[in-house]
């Protein structure tokens, strides 16, 4: 995945809260952390249910990233991870603005919040253990960048820049669902292979694929040129690999030693790959009707 070196990044779409003192990391911190991952990974609502933190203080956080100063151009995105996420956020939202306009609607942008360890949201206080998530209460995506290391080392994803882009695009898929009134269908309390919770997650995967289809042709609102200049089949394979790595069956087998489909909230590895690829292949959000 390559960005236009000369493109200007819009850092107003990202908040950097990694300076907040007292942050803690809990992901992978014993059984409680693993269970939280199983419950909360990519959960697109406010049901992570965590308000306390059992980890040790994070002593590895730098005195803080100055995203607004460090991430100015596409060249920065090609060289720095946090700037790359800013660029992906810009690209994803450029696409949805144009798609909503094309359909006669108005897209309301959502900010992404970088945090370390713990963060306060309109959905409650959450730790890194829940993974990236979207909070409909404040319409923001929350992301601890350390998750991308965990995606590769703990969940077995091949990694790569587009695996990260898939994660971000999935969460913005939840924002699109919130704007369209479909996100609330996941909140009926049911789980399982055919539950609304799973269907909502699979639709967000499909929406991520739709963005990927258009990523190299979506013009930036300011310059009229695409922010992403190159997306290869290897990149798409990394996205598909990441989607499979966070399938409910893969996670349950790895951390529980058994698969229990009746408790699924996000779908199997095969389902997640299928719906991401359907979006990527078609480029049409109308093909993302996972409720049919």
C-alpha positions in Angstrom: 0.0 0.0 0.0 1.5 3.3 -1.1 0.5 6.9 -0.5 1.0 9.9 -2.7 4.2 11.5 -1.2 2.9 15.0 -1.9 -0.6 14.6 -0.5 -1.5 16.7 2.6 -2.9 14.7 5.5 -5.8 16.0 7.6 -4.8 15.4 11.2 -8.0 17.0 12.4 -9.7 13.6 11.9 -7.5 12.0 14.6 -7.1 12.8 18.3 -3.9 11.7 20.0 -4.5 10.9 23.7 -1.4 8.9 24.1 0.0 11.5 26.5 -2.6 10.9 29.1 -0.7 10.0 32.3 -1.4 6.8 34.2 -2.2 4.8 31.1 -2.0 1.0 31.4 -1.8 -1.9 29.0 -3.8 -5.0 29.8 -3.9 -6.9 26.6 -2.5 -10.3 27.1 -2.3 -9.7 30.9 -3.6 -13.0 32.1 -6.9 -14.7 31.8 -9.0 -11.5 32.3 -7.2 -9.9 29.4 -7.8 -12.8 27.1 -11.5 -13.0 28.0 -11.8 -9.3 27.4 -10.3 -9.8 23.9 -12.8 -12.6 23.2 -15.7 -10.5 24.2 -14.6 -7.1 22.9 -12.4 -7.6 19.9 -13.7 -5.3 17.1 -17.0 -5.0 19.0 -18.8 -2.2 17.4 -20.9 -1.0 20.3 -20.5 0.0 23.9 -20.8 -3.5 25.3 -17.1 -4.1 26.2 -18.3 -3.7 29.8 -14.9 -2.8 31.2 -14.4 0.0 33.7 -11.4 -1.1 35.6 -7.9 -2.1 34.7 -5.7 -4.9 36.0 -2.5 -4.3 34.1 0.8 -2.8 35.1 1.6 0.8 34.3 2.9 1.1 30.7 6.5 2.3 31.1 7.3 2.1 27.3 5.1 4.9 26.2 7.1 7.8 24.8 6.5 11.3 26.1 4.1 11.5 23.2 3.6 11.5 19.6 2.9 14.8 18.0 0.6 13.6 15.3 -0.4 17.1 14.1 3.3 18.0 13.7 4.7 14.7 12.5 2.0 13.6 10.0 1.8 16.3 7.3 2.2 14.5 4.0 1.8 11.2 2.2 5.5 10.7 2.5 5.1 10.7 6.3 2.4 8.1 5.9 4.7 5.9 3.9 7.4 6.1 6.7 5.5 6.2 10.0 2.9 3.9 11.4 0.7 6.5 13.2 0.9 8.7 10.1 -0.2 5.8 8.0 -3.3 5.3 10.2 -4.1 9.1 9.8 -3.8 8.6 6.0 -6.1 5.6 6.0 -8.7 7.4 8.1 -8.5 10.3 5.6 -9.0 7.9 2.6 -11.8 5.9 4.2 -13.7 9.1 5.1 -13.1 10.6 1.7 -14.7 7.6 0.2 -17.8 7.5 2.4 -18.3 11.3 2.0 -18.5 10.8 -1.8 -20.6 7.6 -1.5 -23.2 9.3 0.7 -23.3 12.3 -1.7 -23.8 9.9 -4.6 -26.8 8.4 -2.7 -28.3 11.8 -1.9 -27.2 11.8 1.8 -24.6 13.5 4.0 -21.8 11.7 5.7 -20.9 13.0 9.2 -17.2 12.3 9.8 -15.9 10.5 12.9 -12.6 11.0 14.6 -10.2 8.3 15.5 -8.7 8.5 18.9 -5.2 7.1 19.6 -4.8 6.0 23.2 -2.5 3.8 25.3 -3.8 1.4 27.9 -7.0 3.0 28.9 -9.4 5.6 27.6 -12.7 7.3 28.7 -15.4 7.3 26.1 -19.1 8.1 25.9 -19.6 4.3 26.1 -17.7 4.0 29.3 -14.0 3.5 30.3 -12.2 0.9 28.2 -8.8 -0.7 28.2 -6.6 -1.9 25.3 -7.9 -5.4 26.1 -11.0 -4.8 24.1 -9.1 -4.1 20.9 -10.1 -1.4 18.4 -13.7 -0.3 18.8 -16.3 2.2 17.7 -18.4 4.0 20.3 -21.8 5.2 18.8 -22.3 7.4 21.9 -19.6 9.9 20.8 -19.2 8.6 17.2 -15.5 8.0 17.5 -13.1 5.1 16.7 -10.7 4.2 19.5 -7.4 2.5 18.7 -4.4 1.5 20.8 -1.7 1.1 18.1 -0.1 -1.6 20.2 -3.0 -3.8 19.0 -1.3 -4.2 15.6 1.6 -6.0 17.2 -0.8 -8.2 19.0 -2.7 -8.9 15.8 0.5 -10.5 14.4 2.1 -12.0 17.5 -1.0 -13.2 19.4 -3.6 -13.8 16.7 -1.3 -15.0 13.9 -2.0 -12.5 11.3 0.6 -12.0 8.6 0.5 -8.3 9.4 1.5 -5.6 7.0 0.2 -2.1 6.4 -3.1 -3.2 4.8 -3.9 -5.5 7.7 -3.9 -2.3 9.7 -6.0 -0.5 7.1 -8.6 -3.3 7.2 -9.0 -2.9 11.0 -9.5 0.9 10.6 -11.9 0.5 7.7 -13.9 -2.1 9.6 -14.4 0.3 12.5 -15.5 3.0 10.1 -17.9 0.5 8.7 -19.6 0.5 12.1 -19.8 4.3 11.9 -21.6 4.0 8.5 -24.0 1.5 10.1 -24.6 4.0 12.9 -25.4 6.8 10.5 -27.7 4.4 8.6 -29.5 3.1 11.7 -28.4 -0.5 11.3 -25.8 -0.7 14.1 -28.5 -0.9 16.8 -29.6 -4.3 15.4 -26.6 -5.9 17.1 -27.8 -4.9 20.5 -30.6 -7.4 21.0 -28.3 -9.5 23.3 -28.2 -12.6 21.1 -25.1 -14.4 20.0 -24.4 -17.2 17.6 -23.6 -17.9 14.0 -26.8 -16.3 12.6 -27.2 -13.6 15.2 -27.7 -9.9 14.4 -24.4 -9.3 16.3 -22.5 -11.4 13.7 -24.4 -10.0 10.8 -23.5 -6.4 11.8 -19.8 -7.4 12.1 -19.8 -9.1 8.7 -21.4 -6.1 7.1 -18.7 -3.9 8.6 -16.1 -6.3 7.0 -17.9 -6.0 3.7 -17.9 -2.2 3.9 -14.2 -2.3 4.6 -13.8 -4.3 1.3 -16.0 -1.7 -0.6 -13.6 1.0 0.5 -10.6 -1.1 -0.5 -12.1 -1.5 -4.0 -12.2 2.3 -4.4 -9.1 3.2 -2.4 -6.9 4.0 -5.4 -9.6 5.9 -7.3 -11.2 8.0 -4.6 -10.0 11.6 -5.0 -9.0 13.6 -2.0 -11.6 16.3 -1.3 -8.9 19.0 -1.4 -6.5 18.0 -4.2 -8.8 15.9 -6.4 -6.1 13.1 -6.5 -6.3 9.8 -4.7 -4.4 9.6 -1.5 -3.6 6.0 -2.0 -1.7 5.4 -5.2 -1.0 1.7 -5.1 -2.8 -1.3 -3.6 -1.6 -4.8 -4.6 -3.1 -8.2 -4.4 -0.5 -9.0 -1.7 -2.1 -6.1 0.3 -5.5 -7.6 -0.1 -4.2 -11.0 1.0 -2.9 -9.4 4.1 -6.4 -7.9 4.7 -8.0 -11.3 4.2 -5.5 -12.9 6.5 -6.2 -10.4 9.2 -10.0 -10.9 8.8 -9.5 -14.7 9.3 -7.2 -14.2 12.3 -10.0 -12.5 14.2 -12.7 -15.0 13.3 -14.6 -16.2 16.4 -13.7 -19.8 15.6 -9.9 -19.0 15.3 -9.9 -17.0 18.6 -11.9 -19.6 20.5 -9.8 -22.5 19.3 -6.6 -20.6 20.2 -7.6 -19.3 23.7 -10.3 -21.7 24.8 -9.2 -24.9 23.0 -12.7 -25.5 21.6 -15.1 -23.8 19.2 -18.6 -22.8 20.5 -20.6 -21.3 17.6 -23.5 -20.4 19.8 -21.4 -17.7 21.5 -20.1 -16.1 18.3 -20.4 -12.3 18.1 -18.3 -11.6 15.0 -18.4 -14.6 12.7 -16.0 -17.3 11.6 -12.7 -16.8 9.8 -14.3 -18.0 6.6 -17.3 -15.7 6.9 -15.2 -12.7 7.6 -13.0 -13.3 4.6 -16.0 -14.0 2.5 -17.7 -10.7 3.3 -14.6 -8.6 3.1 -13.9 -10.1 -0.3 -17.5 -9.6 -1.5 -17.1 -5.9 -0.7 -13.7 -5.7 -2.4 -14.8 -7.6 -5.5 -18.1 -5.7 -6.1 -17.2 -2.2 -4.8 -20.9 -1.9 -4.0 -22.3 -1.4 -0.5 -25.6 -2.7 -1.7 -24.0 -6.1 -1.9 -23.3 -6.0 1.8 -26.7 -7.0 3.0 -25.7 -9.6 5.5 -29.2 -9.6 7.0 -30.8 -11.1 3.9 
